[in-house]
Amino acid sequence: MISEKLAKALNDQVNAEFYSAYLYLSMSAYTEGSGLKGAANWLYIQTREETAHAIHMYQYLIDRGVNPSLPAIEAPETNFTGLQDVFEKTLAHEQKVTERINKIATLAMKENDHACYQFIMWFVNEQVEEEANATDILTKLKMIGDNKGLLLSLDTELAARIYNNPFPTDAKLSGGGAAKA
């Protein structure tokens, strides 16, 4: 059985993952409106990933006998000053998410909940990739500066990103129905 404290931390993280999806959707709308359809695509795919993370955690809670609560999701920021601002905020956001996930991992260790620790370690490792991706794009944006041609080249690179379901066996994420077998 999962402790109340750990269940609450995971439930709060479900909400935080949905907030992340909202934030990236807001950023996607901004970049789409700015004519950067590649960046909009990259950010929209990020929205889908964050939604998958939330649903996977939600299902984990159910599997552990917890009825998840679904509080309101905070409204995301909608004002950005450019693509570099978007990715500076992306990196800062992912660093906050990493901190939250690490706290859950630490709590799982303290409570000797090996199942939860094993579950959350996927997210710990995912955060390394999330921060690296944001850092890579931000580094390129800083190198590009005001060069519109290079910005369009980066936008084309970002357009190539495709969605890969991180949890292909999760029935809720693969269209397999509402309940697991």
OpenMM code with the backbone's topology and positions (N, CA, C; nanometers):
from openmm import Vec3, app, unit

residues = "MET ILE SER GLU LYS LEU ALA LYS ALA LEU ASN ASP GLN VAL ASN ALA GLU PHE TYR SER ALA TYR LEU TYR LEU SER MET SER ALA TYR THR GLU GLY SER GLY LEU LYS GLY ALA ALA ASN TRP LEU TYR ILE GLN THR ARG GLU GLU THR ALA HIS ALA ILE HIS MET TYR GLN TYR LEU ILE ASP ARG GLY VAL ASN PRO SER LEU PRO ALA ILE GLU ALA PRO GLU THR ASN PHE THR GLY LEU GLN ASP VAL PHE GLU LYS THR LEU ALA HIS GLU GLN LYS VAL THR GLU ARG ILE ASN LYS ILE ALA THR LEU ALA MET LYS GLU ASN ASP HIS ALA CYS TYR GLN PHE ILE MET TRP PHE VAL ASN GLU GLN VAL GLU GLU GLU ALA ASN ALA THR ASP ILE LEU THR LYS LEU LYS MET ILE GLY ASP ASN LYS GLY LEU LEU LEU SER LEU ASP THR GLU LEU ALA ALA ARG ILE TYR ASN ASN PRO PHE PRO THR ASP ALA LYS LEU SER GLY GLY GLY ALA ALA LYS ALA".split()
positions = [
    Vec3(0.0842, -0.1183, 0.0000),
    Vec3(0.0000, 0.0000, 0.0000),
    Vec3(0.0883, 0.1241, 0.0000),
    Vec3(0.0505, 0.2210, -0.0769),
    Vec3(0.1258, 0.3457, -0.0863),
    Vec3(0.0839, 0.4388, 0.0278),
    Vec3(0.1789, 0.5112, 0.0846),
    Vec3(0.1478, 0.6010, 0.1952),
    Vec3(0.0673, 0.7213, 0.1461),
    Vec3(-0.0045, 0.7842, 0.2382),
    Vec3(-0.0815, 0.9038, 0.2026),
    Vec3(0.0099, 1.0151, 0.1527),
    Vec3(0.1241, 1.0296, 0.2162),
    Vec3(0.2183, 1.1355, 0.1792),
    Vec3(0.2712, 1.1149, 0.0366),
    Vec3(0.3057, 0.9923, 0.0042),
    Vec3(0.3562, 0.9612, -0.1298),
    Vec3(0.2444, 0.9716, -0.2332),
    Vec3(0.1248, 0.9253, -0.1970),
    Vec3(0.0101, 0.9372, -0.2887),
    Vec3(-0.0192, 1.0839, -0.3182),
    Vec3(-0.0120, 1.1683, -0.2152),
    Vec3(-0.0359, 1.3112, -0.2359),
    Vec3(0.0708, 1.3721, -0.3262),
    Vec3(0.1963, 1.3367, -0.3040),
    Vec3(0.3048, 1.3894, -0.3868),
    Vec3(0.2860, 1.3497, -0.5338),
    Vec3(0.2476, 1.2249, -0.5571),
    Vec3(0.2235, 1.1797, -0.6947),
    Vec3(0.1002, 1.2473, -0.7539),
    Vec3(-0.0031, 1.2606, -0.6733),
    Vec3(-0.1241, 1.3267, -0.7221),
    Vec3(-0.0947, 1.4726, -0.7580),
    Vec3(-0.0157, 1.5395, -0.6747),
    Vec3(0.0249, 1.6769, -0.7053),
    Vec3(0.1070, 1.6814, -0.8338),
    Vec3(0.1864, 1.5770, -0.8559),
    Vec3(0.2678, 1.5734, -0.9785),
    Vec3(0.1817, 1.5498, -1.1013),
    Vec3(0.0730, 1.4751, -1.0881),
    Vec3(-0.0215, 1.4606, -1.2002),
    Vec3(-0.0694, 1.5995, -1.2422),
    Vec3(-0.1081, 1.6798, -1.1442),
    Vec3(-0.1538, 1.8156, -1.1732),
    Vec3(-0.0413, 1.8972, -1.2368),
    Vec3(0.0808, 1.8829, -1.1858),
    Vec3(0.1954, 1.9565, -1.2406),
    Vec3(0.2248, 1.9144, -1.3843),
    Vec3(0.2061, 1.7868, -1.4148),
    Vec3(0.2286, 1.7398, -1.5523),
    Vec3(0.1227, 1.7974, -1.6465),
    Vec3(-0.0021, 1.8027, -1.5997),
    Vec3(-0.1054, 1.8659, -1.6829),
    Vec3(-0.0768, 2.0161, -1.6994),
    Vec3(-0.0267, 2.0811, -1.5943),
    Vec3(0.0130, 2.2212, -1.6078),
    Vec3(0.1224, 2.2345, -1.7139),
    Vec3(0.2196, 2.1439, -1.7115),
    Vec3(0.3263, 2.1462, -1.8119),
    Vec3(0.2678, 2.1357, -1.9526),
    Vec3(0.1706, 2.0476, -1.9688),
    Vec3(0.1056, 2.0336, -2.1000),
    Vec3(0.0402, 2.1650, -2.1409),
    Vec3(-0.0282, 2.2300, -2.0467),
    Vec3(-0.0916, 2.3597, -2.0753),
    Vec3(0.0130, 2.4646, -2.1119),
    Vec3(0.1231, 2.4665, -2.0380),
    Vec3(0.2287, 2.5640, -2.0649),
    Vec3(0.2837, 2.5455, -2.2056),
    Vec3(0.3129, 2.4209, -2.2420),
    Vec3(0.3676, 2.3963, -2.3756),
    Vec3(0.2646, 2.4224, -2.4847),
    Vec3(0.1393, 2.4000, -2.4556),
    Vec3(0.0346, 2.4325, -2.5522),
    Vec3(0.0279, 2.5841, -2.5727),
    Vec3(0.0407, 2.6589, -2.4639),
    Vec3(0.0437, 2.8049, -2.4730),
    Vec3(0.1637, 2.8514, -2.5548),
    Vec3(0.2774, 2.7913, -2.5314),
    Vec3(0.3978, 2.8260, -2.6073),
    Vec3(0.3830, 2.7885, -2.7541),
    Vec3(0.3185, 2.6749, -2.7789),
    Vec3(0.2941, 2.6323, -2.9169),
    Vec3(0.2053, 2.7330, -2.9892),
    Vec3(0.1022, 2.7793, -2.9217),
    Vec3(0.0135, 2.8798, -2.9828),
    Vec3(0.0906, 3.0078, -3.0133),
    Vec3(0.1754, 3.0489, -2.9202),
    Vec3(0.2546, 3.1709, -2.9413),
    Vec3(0.3447, 3.1559, -3.0645),
    Vec3(0.4171, 3.0433, -3.0718),
    Vec3(0.5105, 3.0260, -3.1839),
    Vec3(0.4367, 3.0084, -3.3161),
    Vec3(0.3227, 2.9421, -3.3134),
    Vec3(0.2400, 2.9291, -3.4345),
    Vec3(0.1991, 3.0682, -3.4827),
    Vec3(0.1556, 3.1525, -3.3898),
    Vec3(0.1159, 3.2883, -3.4242),
    Vec3(0.2312, 3.3747, -3.4705),
    Vec3(0.3528, 3.3348, -3.4345),
    Vec3(0.4721, 3.4089, -3.4758),
    Vec3(0.5277, 3.3594, -3.6085),
    Vec3(0.4612, 3.2618, -3.6677),
    Vec3(0.5071, 3.2088, -3.7961),
    Vec3(0.6142, 3.1023, -3.7844),
    Vec3(0.6385, 3.0533, -3.6652),
    Vec3(0.7394, 2.9495, -3.6437),
    Vec3(0.6694, 2.8153, -3.6248),
    Vec3(0.6232, 2.7611, -3.7346),
    Vec3(0.5436, 2.6385, -3.7292),
    Vec3(0.6245, 2.5172, -3.6824),
    Vec3(0.7540, 2.5166, -3.7085),
    Vec3(0.8380, 2.4071, -3.6604),
    Vec3(0.8480, 2.4073, -3.5091),
    Vec3(0.8708, 2.5250, -3.4521),
    Vec3(0.8759, 2.5372, -3.3060),
    Vec3(0.7398, 2.5032, -3.2471),
    Vec3(0.6331, 2.5474, -3.3141),
    Vec3(0.4979, 2.5155, -3.2673),
    Vec3(0.4778, 2.3647, -3.2635),
    Vec3(0.5263, 2.2946, -3.3651),
    Vec3(0.5171, 2.1487, -3.3703),
    Vec3(0.5946, 2.0865, -3.2540),
    Vec3(0.7178, 2.1319, -3.2327),
    Vec3(0.8015, 2.0778, -3.1264),
    Vec3(0.7319, 2.0940, -2.9915),
    Vec3(0.6769, 2.2113, -2.9686),
    Vec3(0.6109, 2.2401, -2.8408),
    Vec3(0.4784, 2.1646, -2.8269),
    Vec3(0.4073, 2.1469, -2.9366),
    Vec3(0.2830, 2.0692, -2.9313),
    Vec3(0.3131, 1.9229, -2.8963),
    Vec3(0.4196, 1.8701, -2.9520),
    Vec3(0.4580, 1.7324, -2.9194),
    Vec3(0.4978, 1.7242, -2.7718),
    Vec3(0.5605, 1.8299, -2.7205),
    Vec3(0.5932, 1.8349, -2.5788),
    Vec3(0.4648, 1.8311, -2.4956),
    Vec3(0.3606, 1.8999, -2.5447),
    Vec3(0.2297, 1.8960, -2.4782),
    Vec3(0.1791, 1.7528, -2.4684),
    Vec3(0.1883, 1.6807, -2.5779),
    Vec3(0.1410, 1.5423, -2.5791),
    Vec3(0.2211, 1.4545, -2.4827),
    Vec3(0.3524, 1.4754, -2.4775),
    Vec3(0.4351, 1.3970, -2.3854),
    Vec3(0.3975, 1.4240, -2.2403),
    Vec3(0.3792, 1.5513, -2.2073),
    Vec3(0.3441, 1.5856, -2.0692),
    Vec3(0.2077, 1.5277, -2.0314),
    Vec3(0.1152, 1.5287, -2.1244),
    Vec3(-0.0160, 1.4676, -2.1007),
    Vec3(0.0001, 1.3178, -2.0761),
    Vec3(0.0851, 1.2529, -2.1547),
    Vec3(0.1109, 1.1096, -2.1352),
    Vec3(0.1718, 1.0842, -1.9975),
    Vec3(0.2630, 1.1712, -1.9556),
    Vec3(0.3227, 1.1559, -1.8218),
    Vec3(0.2148, 1.1634, -1.7140),
    Vec3(0.1260, 1.2622, -1.7263),
    Vec3(0.0188, 1.2797, -1.6270),
    Vec3(-0.0715, 1.1578, -1.6215),
    Vec3(-0.1108, 1.1088, -1.7361),
    Vec3(-0.2024, 0.9944, -1.7407),
    Vec3(-0.1337, 0.8676, -1.6880),
    Vec3(-0.0061, 0.8528, -1.7168),
    Vec3(0.0670, 0.7367, -1.6672),
    Vec3(0.0754, 0.7398, -1.5142),
    Vec3(0.1009, 0.8565, -1.4581),
    Vec3(0.1038, 0.8693, -1.3118),
    Vec3(-0.0349, 0.8469, -1.2522),
    Vec3(-0.1354, 0.9007, -1.3173),
    Vec3(-0.2754, 0.8817, -1.2757),
    Vec3(-0.3069, 0.7320, -1.2688),
    Vec3(-0.2687, 0.6591, -1.3737),
    Vec3(-0.2949, 0.5148, -1.3772),
    Vec3(-0.2170, 0.4422, -1.2684),
    Vec3(-0.0935, 0.4866, -1.2435),
    Vec3(-0.0138, 0.4256, -1.1369),
    Vec3(-0.0839, 0.4411, -1.0024),
    Vec3(-0.1359, 0.5594, -0.9755),
    Vec3(-0.2095, 0.5816, -0.8512),
    Vec3(-0.3283, 0.4869, -0.8404),
    Vec3(-0.4024, 0.4733, -0.9473),
    Vec3(-0.5163, 0.3810, -0.9475),
    Vec3(-0.4687, 0.2383, -0.9216),
    Vec3(-0.3608, 0.1996, -0.9876),
    Vec3(-0.3062, 0.0651, -0.9688),
    Vec3(-0.2620, 0.0406, -0.8243),
    Vec3(-0.2271, 0.1472, -0.7545),
    Vec3(-0.1840, 0.1359, -0.6148),
    Vec3(-0.3001, 0.1557, -0.5180),
    Vec3(-0.4232, 0.1623, -0.5696),
    Vec3(-0.5403, 0.1709, -0.4843),
    Vec3(-0.5781, 0.3112, -0.4417),
    Vec3(-0.5260, 0.4106, -0.5099),
    Vec3(-0.5542, 0.5503, -0.4766),
    Vec3(-0.6523, 0.6064, -0.5786),
    Vec3(-0.7537, 0.6761, -0.5302),
    Vec3(-0.8460, 0.7460, -0.6192),
    Vec3(-0.7895, 0.8860, -0.6415),
    Vec3(-0.7299, 0.9119, -0.7587),
    Vec3(-0.6676, 1.0427, -0.7814),
    Vec3(-0.7690, 1.1562, -0.7749),
    Vec3(-0.7244, 1.2673, -0.7175),
    Vec3(-0.8070, 1.3878, -0.7211),
    Vec3(-0.7556, 1.4729, -0.8371),
    Vec3(-0.8445, 1.5481, -0.8956),
    Vec3(-0.8069, 1.6277, -1.0122),
    Vec3(-0.8420, 1.7739, -0.9880),
    Vec3(-0.7580, 1.8440, -0.9120),
    Vec3(-0.7849, 1.9857, -0.8857),
    Vec3(-0.7667, 2.0689, -1.0119),
    Vec3(-0.8112, 2.1928, -1.0051),
    Vec3(-0.7970, 2.2834, -1.1191),
    Vec3(-0.6505, 2.2969, -1.1582),
    Vec3(-0.6299, 2.3129, -1.2877),
    Vec3(-0.4952, 2.3326, -1.3403),
    Vec3(-0.4725, 2.4826, -1.3543),
    Vec3(-0.3626, 2.5292, -1.2990),
    Vec3(-0.3277, 2.6711, -1.3054),
    Vec3(-0.3154, 2.7156, -1.4517),
    Vec3(-0.3593, 2.8359, -1.4815),
    Vec3(-0.3464, 2.8913, -1.6165),
    Vec3(-0.1990, 2.9164, -1.6464),
    Vec3(-0.1542, 2.8792, -1.7659),
    Vec3(-0.0134, 2.8995, -1.8002),
    Vec3(0.0134, 3.0420, -1.8479),
    Vec3(0.1384, 3.0763, -1.8503),
    Vec3(0.1806, 3.2038, -1.9065),
    Vec3(0.1455, 3.2075, -2.0551),
    Vec3(0.1107, 3.3234, -2.1040),
    Vec3(0.0758, 3.3376, -2.2467),
    Vec3(0.1564, 3.4465, -2.3166),
    Vec3(0.2343, 3.5226, -2.2410),
    Vec3(0.3110, 3.6326, -2.3005),
    Vec3(0.4577, 3.5960, -2.3099),
    Vec3(0.5091, 3.5992, -2.4301),
    Vec3(0.6492, 3.5666, -2.4555),
    Vec3(0.7078, 3.6749, -2.5464),
    Vec3(0.8382, 3.6943, -2.5387),
    Vec3(0.9015, 3.8010, -2.6170),
    Vec3(0.9771, 3.7489, -2.7378),
    Vec3(0.9740, 3.6202, -2.7603),
    Vec3(1.0432, 3.5612, -2.8744),
    Vec3(1.0750, 3.4162, -2.8459),
    Vec3(1.1332, 3.3516, -2.9445),
    Vec3(1.1611, 3.2085, -2.9314),
    Vec3(1.2663, 3.1807, -2.8237),
    Vec3(1.3641, 3.2670, -2.8114),
    Vec3(1.4638, 3.2457, -2.7062),
    Vec3(1.3979, 3.2543, -2.5689),
    Vec3(1.3078, 3.3482, -2.5499),
    Vec3(1.2338, 3.3596, -2.4243),
    Vec3(1.1546, 3.2317, -2.3971),
    Vec3(1.0912, 3.1780, -2.5002),
    Vec3(1.0148, 3.0537, -2.4861),
    Vec3(1.1052, 2.9415, -2.4348),
    Vec3(1.2234, 2.9279, -2.4939),
    Vec3(1.3090, 2.8159, -2.4536),
    Vec3(1.3858, 2.8430, -2.3244),
    Vec3(1.4069, 2.9693, -2.2887),
    Vec3(1.4608, 2.9989, -2.1564),
    Vec3(1.3585, 2.9578, -2.0504),
    Vec3(1.2331, 2.9865, -2.0772),
    Vec3(1.1264, 2.9484, -1.9840),
    Vec3(1.1040, 2.7975, -1.9844),
    Vec3(1.1238, 2.7345, -2.0982),
    Vec3(1.1149, 2.5886, -2.1059),
    Vec3(1.2205, 2.5252, -2.0166),
    Vec3(1.3447, 2.5703, -2.0287),
    Vec3(1.4519, 2.5136, -1.9467),
    Vec3(1.4258, 2.5373, -1.7986),
    Vec3(1.3882, 2.6589, -1.7623),
    Vec3(1.3593, 2.6886, -1.6213),
    Vec3(1.2457, 2.6009, -1.5697),
    Vec3(1.1441, 2.5813, -1.6520),
    Vec3(1.0313, 2.4971, -1.6110),
    Vec3(1.0769, 2.3526, -1.5911),
    Vec3(1.1543, 2.3000, -1.6854),
    Vec3(1.1998, 2.1610, -1.6736),
    Vec3(1.2894, 2.1424, -1.5516),
    Vec3(1.3671, 2.2439, -1.5159),
    Vec3(1.4489, 2.2350, -1.3954),
    Vec3(1.3603, 2.2261, -1.2706),
    Vec3(1.2490, 2.2985, -1.2702),
    Vec3(1.1542, 2.2891, -1.1576),
    Vec3(1.0902, 2.1510, -1.1527),
    Vec3(1.0559, 2.0976, -1.2698),
    Vec3(0.9970, 1.9633, -1.2750),
    Vec3(1.0965, 1.8608, -1.2227),
    Vec3(1.2227, 1.8743, -1.2620),
    Vec3(1.3270, 1.7832, -1.2137),
    Vec3(1.3332, 1.7860, -1.0616),
    Vec3(1.3280, 1.9037, -1.0039),
    Vec3(1.3303, 1.9177, -0.8581),
    Vec3(1.2109, 1.8460, -0.7944),
    Vec3(1.0935, 1.8606, -0.8527),
    Vec3(0.9723, 1.7957, -0.7996),
    Vec3(0.9852, 1.6433, -0.8076),
    Vec3(1.0297, 1.5937, -0.9225),
    Vec3(1.0435, 1.4485, -0.9432),
    Vec3(1.1480, 1.3917, -0.8460),
    Vec3(1.2590, 1.4627, -0.8301),
    Vec3(1.3631, 1.4160, -0.7379),
    Vec3(1.3111, 1.4077, -0.5951),
    Vec3(1.2273, 1.5017, -0.5553),
    Vec3(1.1688, 1.4972, -0.4208),
    Vec3(1.0794, 1.3748, -0.4037),
    Vec3(1.0071, 1.3392, -0.5080),
    Vec3(0.9233, 1.2185, -0.5010),
    Vec3(1.0118, 1.0953, -0.4890),
    Vec3(1.1203, 1.0902, -0.5652),
    Vec3(1.2123, 0.9758, -0.5575),
    Vec3(1.2723, 0.9647, -0.4174),
    Vec3(1.3119, 1.0773, -0.3606),
    Vec3(1.3680, 1.0781, -0.2252),
    Vec3(1.2646, 1.0299, -0.1239),
    Vec3(1.1421, 1.0765, -0.1368),
    Vec3(1.0352, 1.0337, -0.0469),
    Vec3(1.0099, 0.8834, -0.0593),
    Vec3(1.0076, 0.8330, -0.1817),
    Vec3(0.9870, 0.6891, -0.2019),
    Vec3(1.0981, 0.6088, -0.1352),
    Vec3(1.2229, 0.6577, -0.1444),
    Vec3(1.3349, 0.5900, -0.0784),
    Vec3(1.3171, 0.5921, 0.0730),
    Vec3(1.2823, 0.7101, 0.1282),
    Vec3(1.2653, 0.7237, 0.2732),
    Vec3(1.1559, 0.6322, 0.3261),
    Vec3(1.0525, 0.6119, 0.2449),
    Vec3(0.9396, 0.5291, 0.2891),
    Vec3(0.9563, 0.3819, 0.2505),
    Vec3(1.0708, 0.3492, 0.1945),
    Vec3(1.0996, 0.2119, 0.1515),
    Vec3(0.9915, 0.1583, 0.0576),
    Vec3(0.9384, 0.2454, -0.0266),
    Vec3(0.8396, 0.2026, -0.1259),
    Vec3(0.9154, 0.1751, -0.2555),
    Vec3(0.9624, 0.0519, -0.2669),
    Vec3(1.0470, 0.0133, -0.3797),
    Vec3(0.9724, 0.0207, -0.5131),
    Vec3(0.8454, -0.0129, -0.5102),
    Vec3(0.7661, -0.0062, -0.6340),
    Vec3(0.7545, 0.1374, -0.6831),
    Vec3(0.7265, 0.2277, -0.5923),
    Vec3(0.7144, 0.3686, -0.6307),
    Vec3(0.8503, 0.4236, -0.6742),
    Vec3(0.9552, 0.3852, -0.6037),
    Vec3(1.0893, 0.4310, -0.6414),
    Vec3(1.1227, 0.3842, -0.7825),
    Vec3(1.0947, 0.2588, -0.8115),
    Vec3(1.1206, 0.2057, -0.9464),
    Vec3(1.0370, 0.2806, -1.0497),
    Vec3(0.9124, 0.3067, -1.0179),
    Vec3(0.8230, 0.3796, -1.1084),
    Vec3(0.8762, 0.5199, -1.1357),
    Vec3(0.9134, 0.5931, -1.0322),
    Vec3(0.9530, 0.7341, -1.0484),
    Vec3(1.0899, 0.7478, -1.1138),
    Vec3(1.1722, 0.6443, -1.1067),
    Vec3(1.3053, 0.6530, -1.1683),
    Vec3(1.2964, 0.6716, -1.3200),
    Vec3(1.1915, 0.6223, -1.3841),
    Vec3(1.1755, 0.6486, -1.5278),
    Vec3(1.1678, 0.7993, -1.5492),
    Vec3(1.0941, 0.8676, -1.4634),
    Vec3(1.0760, 1.0123, -1.4759),
    Vec3(1.2046, 1.0874, -1.4412),
    Vec3(1.2813, 1.0373, -1.3450),
    Vec3(1.4103, 1.0981, -1.3122),
    Vec3(1.4986, 1.0983, -1.4369),
    Vec3(1.5069, 0.9839, -1.5020),
    Vec3(1.5883, 0.9724, -1.6227),
    Vec3(1.5326, 1.0567, -1.7375),
    Vec3(1.4020, 1.0628, -1.7489),
    Vec3(1.3373, 1.1440, -1.8527),
    Vec3(1.3740, 1.2915, -1.8370),
    Vec3(1.3861, 1.3366, -1.7137),
    Vec3(1.4178, 1.4775, -1.6905),
    Vec3(1.5568, 1.5146, -1.7393),
    Vec3(1.6494, 1.4212, -1.7381),
    Vec3(1.7821, 1.4471, -1.7933),
    Vec3(1.7667, 1.4818, -1.9420),
    Vec3(1.6873, 1.4028, -2.0132),
    Vec3(1.6623, 1.4276, -2.1549),
    Vec3(1.5875, 1.5587, -2.1769),
    Vec3(1.4871, 1.5862, -2.0939),
    Vec3(1.4081, 1.7086, -2.1094),
    Vec3(1.4963, 1.8326, -2.0956),
    Vec3(1.5805, 1.8347, -1.9935),
    Vec3(1.6685, 1.9493, -1.9736),
    Vec3(1.7728, 1.9589, -2.0848),
    Vec3(1.8254, 1.8463, -2.1294),
    Vec3(1.9257, 1.8471, -2.2364),
    Vec3(1.8655, 1.9003, -2.3669),
    Vec3(1.7429, 1.8592, -2.3984),
    Vec3(1.6783, 1.9075, -2.5208),
    Vec3(1.6570, 2.0586, -2.5168),
    Vec3(1.6064, 2.1084, -2.4052),
    Vec3(1.5833, 2.2527, -2.3928),
    Vec3(1.7154, 2.3291, -2.3990),
    Vec3(1.8179, 2.2771, -2.3330),
    Vec3(1.9498, 2.3419, -2.3345),
    Vec3(2.0065, 2.3453, -2.4757),
    Vec3(1.9935, 2.2357, -2.5490),
    Vec3(2.0444, 2.2275, -2.6868),
    Vec3(1.9787, 2.3331, -2.7763),
    Vec3(1.8481, 2.3422, -2.7681),
    Vec3(1.7763, 2.4400, -2.8509),
    Vec3(1.8123, 2.5819, -2.8083),
    Vec3(1.8195, 2.6061, -2.6814),
    Vec3(1.8545, 2.7384, -2.6299),
    Vec3(1.9966, 2.7773, -2.6732),
    Vec3(2.0895, 2.6839, -2.6685),
    Vec3(2.2269, 2.7100, -2.7136),
    Vec3(2.2279, 2.7498, -2.8606),
    Vec3(2.1522, 2.6790, -2.9422),
    Vec3(2.1443, 2.7122, -3.0848),
    Vec3(2.0831, 2.8502, -3.1053),
    Vec3(1.9793, 2.8808, -3.0306),
    Vec3(1.9156, 3.0123, -3.0430),
    Vec3(2.0115, 3.1244, -3.0074),
    Vec3(2.0936, 3.1042, -2.9060),
    Vec3(2.1916, 3.2059, -2.8675),
    Vec3(2.2977, 3.2229, -2.9759),
    Vec3(2.3372, 3.1139, -3.0406),
    Vec3(2.4344, 3.1223, -3.1501),
    Vec3(2.3747, 3.1933, -3.2715),
    Vec3(2.2482, 3.1684, -3.2968),
    Vec3(2.1791, 3.2265, -3.4120),
    Vec3(2.1661, 3.3779, -3.3990),
    Vec3(2.1371, 3.4236, -3.2782),
    Vec3(2.1186, 3.5671, -3.2572),
    Vec3(2.0048, 3.6210, -3.3417),
    Vec3(2.0318, 3.7267, -3.4160),
    Vec3(1.9297, 3.7918, -3.4989),
    Vec3(1.9270, 3.7420, -3.6428),
    Vec3(1.9982, 3.6347, -3.6731),
    Vec3(2.0058, 3.5834, -3.8100),
    Vec3(1.8762, 3.5096, -3.8448),
    Vec3(1.7901, 3.5745, -3.9215),
    Vec3(1.6583, 3.5180, -3.9559),
    Vec3(1.6711, 3.3904, -4.0391),
    Vec3(1.7710, 3.3847, -4.1271),
    Vec3(1.7904, 3.2639, -4.2078),
    Vec3(1.8224, 3.1430, -4.1227),
    Vec3(1.9105, 3.1619, -4.0238),
    Vec3(1.9439, 3.0513, -3.9340),
    Vec3(1.8261, 3.0151, -3.8441),
    Vec3(1.7472, 3.1153, -3.8061),
    Vec3(1.6269, 3.0890, -3.7265),
    Vec3(1.5302, 3.0012, -3.8052),
    Vec3(1.5124, 3.0332, -3.9329),
    Vec3(1.4239, 2.9504, -4.0160),
    Vec3(1.4790, 2.8095, -4.0332),
    Vec3(1.6106, 2.7971, -4.0404),
    Vec3(1.6730, 2.6647, -4.0494),
    Vec3(1.6463, 2.5834, -3.9219),
    Vec3(1.6616, 2.6487, -3.8063),
    Vec3(1.6308, 2.5811, -3.6794),
    Vec3(1.4830, 2.5448, -3.6736),
    Vec3(1.3974, 2.6341, -3.7213),
    Vec3(1.2536, 2.6060, -3.7205),
    Vec3(1.2234, 2.4819, -3.8043),
    Vec3(1.2924, 2.4672, -3.9159),
    Vec3(1.2746, 2.3478, -4.0004),
    Vec3(1.3201, 2.2226, -3.9250),
    Vec3(1.4301, 2.2348, -3.8508),
    Vec3(1.4793, 2.1222, -3.7702),
    Vec3(1.3759, 2.0829, -3.6642),
    Vec3(1.3169, 2.1824, -3.5990),
    Vec3(1.2174, 2.1553, -3.4951),
    Vec3(1.0901, 2.0933, -3.5525),
    Vec3(1.0609, 2.1261, -3.6776),
    Vec3(0.9414, 2.0706, -3.7438),
    Vec3(0.9517, 1.9201, -3.7645),
    Vec3(1.0722, 1.8672, -3.7633),
    Vec3(1.0926, 1.7242, -3.7905),
    Vec3(1.0582, 1.6350, -3.6712),
    Vec3(1.0375, 1.6939, -3.5554),
    Vec3(1.0075, 1.6133, -3.4372),
    Vec3(0.8733, 1.5434, -3.4527),
    Vec3(0.8708, 1.4154, -3.4179),
    Vec3(0.7461, 1.3385, -3.4208),
    Vec3(0.7166, 1.2860, -3.2806),
    Vec3(0.5904, 1.2603, -3.2555),
    Vec3(0.5489, 1.2100, -3.1250),
    Vec3(0.5721, 1.0603, -3.1172),
    Vec3(0.6384, 1.0194, -3.0107),
    Vec3(0.6560, 0.8781, -2.9783),
    Vec3(0.5969, 0.8565, -2.8402),
    Vec3(0.4921, 0.7772, -2.8328),
    Vec3(0.4277, 0.7490, -2.7039),
    Vec3(0.5305, 0.6856, -2.6103),
    Vec3(0.5600, 0.7525, -2.4989),
    Vec3(0.6589, 0.6962, -2.4067),
    Vec3(0.6101, 0.5722, -2.3320),
    Vec3(0.4804, 0.5470, -2.3369),
    Vec3(0.4215, 0.4331, -2.2650),
    Vec3(0.3325, 0.3534, -2.3602),
    Vec3(0.3894, 0.2873, -2.4600),
    Vec3(0.3077, 0.2212, -2.5629),
    Vec3(0.2188, 0.1085, -2.5119),
    Vec3(0.2477, 0.0548, -2.3952),
    Vec3(0.1630, -0.0531, -2.3426),
    Vec3(0.0524, -0.0005, -2.2527),
    Vec3(0.0468, 0.1292, -2.2289),
    Vec3(-0.0555, 0.1893, -2.1445),
    Vec3(-0.1830, 0.2033, -2.2278),
    Vec3(-0.2864, 0.1279, -2.1947),
    Vec3(-0.4093, 0.1243, -2.2734),
    Vec3(-0.4732, 0.2626, -2.2854),
    Vec3(-0.4635, 0.3436, -2.1822),
    Vec3(-0.5251, 0.4767, -2.1864),
    Vec3(-0.4548, 0.5687, -2.2864),
    Vec3(-0.3288, 0.5414, -2.3170),
    Vec3(-0.2532, 0.6260, -2.4080),
    Vec3(-0.2458, 0.5702, -2.5490),
    Vec3(-0.2852, 0.4471, -2.5665),
    Vec3(-0.2738, 0.3858, -2.6989),
    Vec3(-0.4098, 0.3597, -2.7625),
    Vec3(-0.5131, 0.4137, -2.7057),
    Vec3(-0.6473, 0.3945, -2.7636),
    Vec3(-0.7063, 0.2592, -2.7308),
    Vec3(-0.6503, 0.1920, -2.6310),
    Vec3(-0.6948, 0.0581, -2.5984),
    Vec3(-0.8115, 0.0495, -2.5027),
    Vec3(-0.8759, 0.1592, -2.4740),
    Vec3(-0.9940, 0.1546, -2.3876),
    Vec3(-0.9681, 0.2169, -2.2534),
    Vec3(-1.0714, 0.2157, -2.1710),
    Vec3(-1.0668, 0.2857, -2.0442),
    Vec3(-1.0075, 0.2026, -1.9308),
    Vec3(-1.0074, 0.0735, -1.9434),
    Vec3(-0.9619, -0.0094, -1.8316),
    Vec3(-0.8507, -0.1032, -1.8762),
    Vec3(-0.7617, -0.1316, -1.7836),
    Vec3(-0.6575, -0.2284, -1.8099),
    Vec3(-0.7106, -0.3677, -1.7823),
    Vec3(-0.6555, -0.4639, -1.8503),
    Vec3(-0.6974, -0.6027, -1.8308),
    Vec3(-0.6478, -0.6590, -1.7005),
] * unit.nanometer
topology = app.Topology()
chain = topology.addChain("A")
for resn in residues:
    res = topology.addResidue(resn, chain)
    for name in ("N", "CA", "C"):
        topology.addAtom(name, app.Element.getBySymbol(name[0]), res)
